[in-house]
């Protein structure tokens, strides 16, 4: 065991000695073409200038511009300009690889270009969907493939007030009545979306079928799954439910103004 330890110690000492020798300032200056015994700022500047001028080629200029764009990506806080800058940097590095004959660099950044392009397209689509949602397009057509069909007959109750809320409904055909406030829900209306957001997940109203119809349902667990797969859905859903709340408030204010329901009932009439 002792000879092995001695051999390892000897090898380590040789490595450290070689590294120290290679990192000596004098040796580095010699490698740079300078005289270690006569180093001045002018000599150092002139030598560095010579090195820069000797390496000014079209390929290296492309590499320099590409590096600038990659550094810029580190300073950006939003994803869309970051992707654009990254794609621009990749383009310059592709040109560098082609002009310098560096196949590895050429192929690497050539493959990164379509990846960044796909991500950029996804980001732009997300921004477009968010903008559409804020402008009032709250169509739920895109959610239908994730929903399950269910049929109700006249007199059936979809849910009662204070029931546990586990799913959301979208009316397709028929008519449904919110019994507490006497409001009919035509086809194309959401029911139960607020229960997804409330802490206790309880229904705040009763809904029954007053005309045979069909609804689509989706569980809150499935909604969560869609949210984690598509984070933009969370923003979309928030805008949607906010609009529904404002519609409910406006409707209830109209009912109160007409004297159809007592004011104290209004606070608990949102359909969850």
C-alpha positions, 0 to 999 in steps of 0.5 A: 500500500505504501508504494502505491501511495508514494507513486500517487503522491509523486504523480500529483506533485509532477502534475502540480509542478507542470501546471505551475510552470505552464501558468507562469506569467513569464511563460505566458508572455513568451507564448504571446510573443513578448519579452518578459524582461521588457513588458510595457503597456505599449508593447502589450497593447500592440501585441494584442492588436496584432493578434486581433488583426491577424484573426479578423476574418469573415468567419470570425466576424460572424462568430463575434456577432453570434456571441453578442446575440447569445450574451443578449439572451442572458439579459432578456426577461421575456421569452419572445425576444429571447427566442428571436435573439437566440435564433439570430445568434444561431444563424450567425454561428451556422455561417461561422461553421460553414465558412470556417469548415467547422462541421460540429459547430455548423450542425449544432447551430443548424439543429438549434434553429428549428427548435427555437423556431418551434418554441417561438411559434408556440409562444406567439400562439400563446400570446395570441390566445391570451389576447383573444381571451382578453378581447372577449372570445370565450368560446369553449370549442377547443375544450370539447375534445376533453369533455364527456357527453351526458344527457338529462331529462326534464325534472333531473337535477344536475346539482344542488346547492351546497353539494360538493363540486367536482366537475364543470358543465357546458350546455349543448342542447335543452334548457336548464334553470338556476332555481334560486334566481329563476334564470334559464341557461340556454345552450352554450353556457358554462355551469359549475366553473366557479367551483373550480376556484372556490376554496371549499369547492361547494355549489352555491346554487341548484340547477335542474333540467327544464327541457330534455337536453345534452351537456358536456362535462369535465372533471376538475382533475382533468382541468388541472391536468390541462392547466399543467400541460398548457399553462396558458389555459390558466390565464384563459380560464381566469379571464373566462370565469371573470367574465362569467362573474361580471355577467352574473353580477350585472344580471343580479343587479338588474333583477334587484333593480326590478325588485324580483329578489331581495338584495341579501340573496344576490351575494350567493347566486353565482353558479358554481 
